[in-house]
Amino acid sequence: MKTTLLALWRRKAVRQHRHAGHMELARRLRVMDLVSIGIGSTIGAGVYVLVGTVARERAGPALTLSFLIAGIAAALAALCYAELSSRLPSAGSAYHYAYTCVGEGVAWIIGWGLILEYTVGGSTVARGISPNLGVFFGGEQNLPSWIVRRTIPGIDIVVDPCAGLLVLVVTGLLCMGIRESARVQSVMVVLNIVVLVFVVLAGSWAGFTSGWEGYHQSQGYLPYGINGMLGGAATLFFAYIGFDTVASTAEEVKNPQRDLPLGIGFALLICGSLYMLLSAVIVGLVPFNLIDPDTPLSSAFDNHGMPWATFVVAAGAIAALSTTLMGSILPQPRILMAMARDGLIPPFFSILHPITTVPVNGTLITGMVAALMAFSMNVDQLSGMVSVGTLSAFTVVAVSLLILRYVPPPEVAKVVIQATVPDKGPPSVHISSSRPVFTKATMFSPVLSILSDASLQTLPGRGIEDDCASSVSSSESLLLQDEAGDQEVNAAPESPSSSRPVLHESLLYAQETDTLESNEDLRRWAAVFAITGVCVGVVLISLAAAANDLPISVRWLLGLLGTPSFVAASTVLFLIEQDEGHHKFGQAGGFHCPWVPALPLGSILVNVYLLVSLGLPTWLRVSVWMVLGVVVYVFYGMSHSKLAGELPKEEQTTTSKLLPDTQV
């Protein structure tokens, strides 16, 4: 049992992302490629329908504000992704971040959930191609017989050859190489953007000529009130999902520290701008209660004497379907590859094609499974399961950022200093080279009655840095010890009598260092409990707010328990100092997320609330997949993991670590 629990929390070292012994993915992507991938994965055909549904049933003319609020909520998760993707660039995306910052058990859950998300998501998207393609043939029933939908007699299954064929075409394109598929996706993204810009410009012209009748309604700008606008924002949040695909291409980016944050940021900014412009035009052209929820764009132009615009909108929807499908299948093989490299699934999925350097085995299997589902299954009821995987990944990414800032893995956490007295000569000072030798230890905030870093100079040992430097410089021997081995630099010998002051100073330094390390341990423990309290509080608050199936008394009780927990834990995170080693974690020179801890706390709140609001039926369907994942992990992944059999970090060193860690 103890071994199993340790396995769930063992963490991969940062340096393991180099994957020694494995062929590397080709680094061919630049900022524009990433922006194209992000836009293509985010703006799907759903937006061509979603604006009508939300405007008619939730937001009314305030649809633009709903898109703005949803965009801000999505930006919280995007900024968390931006920092982690630039500091831990790996094809594993959220799975890799969880493995490095949280533990193997959570990483497995995220990776297993992402497998379901991308497979079902791709199948769902592909099923929408036939209705839009049928616009150019005078109706779906007039499509060529070899791609038209059919119902199999006796078993009442509607097969969709067009959807299955589209998935296979996209799979073949992805097997050709990341650069080639990115170019095709760029072309389709440009077509999609052109269509959306046309809708905005043509709709604006029609609106100015008709007087924007949609904004002159007796119900006002907020017919459903503030709650309706916020409810619409919660629905529209899913229209921004897709930027996480950019993070999965991290190993194929030429300059990930710079390009990944820019790609994620620009993609989200462009998508949000287009959404807001589009919504402002549509709700102005047609009164919200008269908008067709199925074809809002086409019907809006029909009402203003432009029926030909239906073909333009259909072309844009087809382009959006193609790019979104590509964005759904692209990350899947890379997640499988990352999990196979770590030993959690068979190494078959980590094989790269020698010419295209694409994880071809994972790509082909993903494509075939998605094509089979798109061809033979009505996956509409499974679409909610896609949201579970996405929102879970967003939540874990935000938690990982908090861990990175407050309790990063021990390899950058603190200095290990030991003073020993050899049989002959002066003492040797053993230090860890993972961080600068003489640094101030981060303290609690003065609000918590422990001096902060700014108050360090008022301590009795305020001259510790200078004293330590003097002590080491007067030593006869300096031993630098790191993970790779020991390195000793010997100075010129001195008389035995001169070694006594050096020994005294070194022992004094070790004593003062122990005091500083003790305070650092207190800070890290406080951060661990605070992050745990935040997670527990958010879950309880979300259940109280969104679990409509629970009795009202139970929801009140959960709210009363969760609110103090969240507020107290968040307050602690605001008051204590962040770990000084966070800026050395992973790759150097990456993006630095602003407003921590406020920003990741907001992201956790939003994502967990949306997870709870998905409803019990969705969670029951997801639980079946998760139970299967637990079985696979217990009987294969746990024993085949690259970290299997290794001791946690705290059992390998004399220094206390607050969170388990495993090194290779």
KAHU-V246744 format. One record per run of one state. SS is the DSSP state (hx for helix, st for strand, lp for the rest). FROM is the first residue (numbers start at 1). LEN is the number of residues. If there is no record, write none. Layout:
{{SS | FROM | LEN} {SS | FROM | LEN}}
//
This chain:
{{lp | 1 | 1} {hx | 2 | 8} {lp | 10 | 4} {hx | 14 | 5} {lp | 19 | 10} {st | 29 | 1} {lp | 30 | 1} {hx | 31 | 12} {lp | 43 | 4} {hx | 47 | 41} {lp | 88 | 6} {hx | 94 | 8} {lp | 102 | 2} {hx | 104 | 23} {lp | 127 | 2} {hx | 129 | 9} {lp | 138 | 2} {hx | 140 | 3} {lp | 143 | 7} {st | 150 | 3} {lp | 153 | 4} {st | 157 | 3} {lp | 160 | 1} {hx | 161 | 15} {lp | 176 | 2} {hx | 178 | 33} {lp | 211 | 2} {hx | 213 | 3} {lp | 216 | 9} {hx | 225 | 16} {lp | 241 | 3} {hx | 244 | 4} {lp | 248 | 2} {hx | 250 | 3} {st | 253 | 1} {lp | 254 | 2} {hx | 256 | 30} {lp | 286 | 2} {hx | 288 | 3} {lp | 291 | 5} {hx | 296 | 7} {lp | 303 | 6} {hx | 309 | 33} {lp | 342 | 5} {hx | 347 | 4} {lp | 351 | 9} {hx | 360 | 17} {lp | 377 | 2} {hx | 379 | 28} {lp | 407 | 3} {hx | 410 | 3} {lp | 413 | 4} {st | 417 | 4} {lp | 421 | 7} {st | 428 | 5} {lp | 433 | 13} {hx | 446 | 3} {lp | 449 | 4} {hx | 453 | 6} {lp | 459 | 5} {hx | 464 | 10} {lp | 474 | 3} {st | 477 | 5} {lp | 482 | 4} {st | 486 | 5} {lp | 491 | 5} {hx | 496 | 51} {lp | 547 | 5} {hx | 552 | 24} {lp | 576 | 6} {hx | 582 | 3} {lp | 585 | 13} {hx | 598 | 16} {lp | 614 | 2} {hx | 616 | 25} {lp | 641 | 8} {hx | 649 | 3} {lp | 652 | 13}}
//
